[in-house]
Structure formats: structure tokens, C-alpha cells
Amino acid sequence: MRDLEKIIDEVNGSMSIEGMPLTKIDKERIRRCAGNDELVEETIAELIKKHTVARGYGHEQQL
């Protein structure tokens, strides 16, 4: 568990340099998914769905 917290701190440091520090929710998501590849894939799919603009409902311009 201590190694996981070190990894989270290192990821947070890298993300902070880019101006995107991890939130508490991000850190909890990492803890929950650690070592569970299936859960990682599910979580990634959920995040993509959450942050994807539905076609025709966003600010996209049709070409």
C-alpha cells in the first residue's frame, strides 16, 4: 500500500507540472483500480464516455 501512495504522489507531481494536479477523486480512482486490469478498462471507458461530447450536441462543426 505504501508503494501505491508513492506512485500516486509521483503521478500527482507529474500532472501538477502540467497544470493538472490529481483531485481526491482521481487518487481514489487510482487506489480502487490498482492491480485490477478489468476495472481499469471499465473505468477508462466510463471516463471517455463522460468526457466525450455527443455527436450533434456539442460545439463541433459539421464539415
Biotite code that builds the C-alpha atoms (Angstrom):
import biotite.structure as struc

atoms = struc.array([
    struc.Atom([0.000, 0.000, 0.000], chain_id="A", res_id=1, res_name="MET", atom_name="CA", element="C"),
    struc.Atom([2.840, 2.368, 0.728], chain_id="A", res_id=2, res_name="ARG", atom_name="CA", element="C"),
    struc.Atom([4.246, 1.803, -2.765], chain_id="A", res_id=3, res_name="ASP", atom_name="CA", element="C"),
    struc.Atom([0.862, 2.710, -4.222], chain_id="A", res_id=4, res_name="LEU", atom_name="CA", element="C"),
    struc.Atom([0.828, 6.006, -2.310], chain_id="A", res_id=5, res_name="GLU", atom_name="CA", element="C"),
    struc.Atom([4.324, 6.751, -3.605], chain_id="A", res_id=6, res_name="LYS", atom_name="CA", element="C"),
    struc.Atom([3.157, 6.101, -7.170], chain_id="A", res_id=7, res_name="ILE", atom_name="CA", element="C"),
    struc.Atom([0.131, 8.358, -6.650], chain_id="A", res_id=8, res_name="ILE", atom_name="CA", element="C"),
    struc.Atom([2.412, 11.120, -5.309], chain_id="A", res_id=9, res_name="ASP", atom_name="CA", element="C"),
    struc.Atom([4.727, 10.761, -8.318], chain_id="A", res_id=10, res_name="GLU", atom_name="CA", element="C"),
    struc.Atom([1.833, 10.851, -10.788], chain_id="A", res_id=11, res_name="VAL", atom_name="CA", element="C"),
    struc.Atom([0.386, 13.864, -8.985], chain_id="A", res_id=12, res_name="ASN", atom_name="CA", element="C"),
    struc.Atom([3.757, 15.608, -9.211], chain_id="A", res_id=13, res_name="GLY", atom_name="CA", element="C"),
    struc.Atom([3.978, 14.990, -12.946], chain_id="A", res_id=14, res_name="SER", atom_name="CA", element="C"),
    struc.Atom([0.406, 16.086, -13.520], chain_id="A", res_id=15, res_name="MET", atom_name="CA", element="C"),
    struc.Atom([0.935, 19.193, -11.374], chain_id="A", res_id=16, res_name="SER", atom_name="CA", element="C"),
    struc.Atom([3.865, 20.234, -13.562], chain_id="A", res_id=17, res_name="ILE", atom_name="CA", element="C"),
    struc.Atom([1.413, 20.161, -16.488], chain_id="A", res_id=18, res_name="GLU", atom_name="CA", element="C"),
    struc.Atom([-1.082, 22.235, -14.519], chain_id="A", res_id=19, res_name="GLY", atom_name="CA", element="C"),
    struc.Atom([-3.443, 19.315, -13.904], chain_id="A", res_id=20, res_name="MET", atom_name="CA", element="C"),
    struc.Atom([-2.950, 18.043, -10.335], chain_id="A", res_id=21, res_name="PRO", atom_name="CA", element="C"),
    struc.Atom([-4.886, 14.965, -9.299], chain_id="A", res_id=22, res_name="LEU", atom_name="CA", element="C"),
    struc.Atom([-8.116, 15.524, -7.426], chain_id="A", res_id=23, res_name="THR", atom_name="CA", element="C"),
    struc.Atom([-9.167, 13.461, -4.410], chain_id="A", res_id=24, res_name="LYS", atom_name="CA", element="C"),
    struc.Atom([-11.487, 11.560, -6.755], chain_id="A", res_id=25, res_name="ILE", atom_name="CA", element="C"),
    struc.Atom([-8.597, 10.847, -9.147], chain_id="A", res_id=26, res_name="ASP", atom_name="CA", element="C"),
    struc.Atom([-6.481, 9.485, -6.304], chain_id="A", res_id=27, res_name="LYS", atom_name="CA", element="C"),
    struc.Atom([-9.334, 7.289, -5.043], chain_id="A", res_id=28, res_name="GLU", atom_name="CA", element="C"),
    struc.Atom([-9.911, 6.018, -8.595], chain_id="A", res_id=29, res_name="ARG", atom_name="CA", element="C"),
    struc.Atom([-6.228, 5.008, -8.818], chain_id="A", res_id=30, res_name="ILE", atom_name="CA", element="C"),
    struc.Atom([-6.410, 3.240, -5.444], chain_id="A", res_id=31, res_name="ARG", atom_name="CA", element="C"),
    struc.Atom([-9.594, 1.397, -6.461], chain_id="A", res_id=32, res_name="ARG", atom_name="CA", element="C"),
    struc.Atom([-8.204, 0.261, -9.827], chain_id="A", res_id=33, res_name="CYS", atom_name="CA", element="C"),
    struc.Atom([-4.688, -0.701, -8.719], chain_id="A", res_id=34, res_name="ALA", atom_name="CA", element="C"),
    struc.Atom([-3.928, -4.261, -9.736], chain_id="A", res_id=35, res_name="GLY", atom_name="CA", element="C"),
    struc.Atom([-7.293, -4.864, -11.415], chain_id="A", res_id=36, res_name="ASN", atom_name="CA", element="C"),
    struc.Atom([-6.876, -4.614, -15.192], chain_id="A", res_id=37, res_name="ASP", atom_name="CA", element="C"),
    struc.Atom([-10.547, -5.305, -15.875], chain_id="A", res_id=38, res_name="GLU", atom_name="CA", element="C"),
    struc.Atom([-11.620, -2.469, -13.573], chain_id="A", res_id=39, res_name="LEU", atom_name="CA", element="C"),
    struc.Atom([-9.048, -0.181, -15.210], chain_id="A", res_id=40, res_name="VAL", atom_name="CA", element="C"),
    struc.Atom([-10.596, -0.833, -18.636], chain_id="A", res_id=41, res_name="GLU", atom_name="CA", element="C"),
    struc.Atom([-14.122, -0.234, -17.294], chain_id="A", res_id=42, res_name="GLU", atom_name="CA", element="C"),
    struc.Atom([-13.052, 2.989, -15.603], chain_id="A", res_id=43, res_name="THR", atom_name="CA", element="C"),
    struc.Atom([-11.321, 4.271, -18.741], chain_id="A", res_id=44, res_name="ILE", atom_name="CA", element="C"),
    struc.Atom([-14.462, 3.559, -20.783], chain_id="A", res_id=45, res_name="ALA", atom_name="CA", element="C"),
    struc.Atom([-16.608, 5.416, -18.229], chain_id="A", res_id=46, res_name="GLU", atom_name="CA", element="C"),
    struc.Atom([-14.287, 8.430, -18.267], chain_id="A", res_id=47, res_name="LEU", atom_name="CA", element="C"),
    struc.Atom([-14.195, 8.533, -22.061], chain_id="A", res_id=48, res_name="ILE", atom_name="CA", element="C"),
    struc.Atom([-17.984, 8.401, -22.170], chain_id="A", res_id=49, res_name="LYS", atom_name="CA", element="C"),
    struc.Atom([-18.254, 11.114, -19.513], chain_id="A", res_id=50, res_name="LYS", atom_name="CA", element="C"),
    struc.Atom([-15.878, 13.482, -21.291], chain_id="A", res_id=51, res_name="HIS", atom_name="CA", element="C"),
    struc.Atom([-16.954, 12.827, -24.881], chain_id="A", res_id=52, res_name="THR", atom_name="CA", element="C"),
    struc.Atom([-19.311, 15.285, -26.494], chain_id="A", res_id=53, res_name="VAL", atom_name="CA", element="C"),
    struc.Atom([-22.268, 13.529, -28.070], chain_id="A", res_id=54, res_name="ALA", atom_name="CA", element="C"),
    struc.Atom([-22.292, 13.993, -31.832], chain_id="A", res_id=55, res_name="ARG", atom_name="CA", element="C"),
    struc.Atom([-24.568, 16.848, -32.811], chain_id="A", res_id=56, res_name="GLY", atom_name="CA", element="C"),
    struc.Atom([-24.946, 18.234, -29.300], chain_id="A", res_id=57, res_name="TYR", atom_name="CA", element="C"),
    struc.Atom([-21.597, 19.921, -28.771], chain_id="A", res_id=58, res_name="GLY", atom_name="CA", element="C"),
    struc.Atom([-19.699, 22.771, -30.273], chain_id="A", res_id=59, res_name="HIS", atom_name="CA", element="C"),
    struc.Atom([-18.452, 20.597, -33.087], chain_id="A", res_id=60, res_name="GLU", atom_name="CA", element="C"),
    struc.Atom([-18.737, 21.945, -36.565], chain_id="A", res_id=61, res_name="GLN", atom_name="CA", element="C"),
    struc.Atom([-20.013, 19.618, -39.245], chain_id="A", res_id=62, res_name="GLN", atom_name="CA", element="C"),
    struc.Atom([-17.873, 19.592, -42.381], chain_id="A", res_id=63, res_name="LEU", atom_name="CA", element="C"),
])
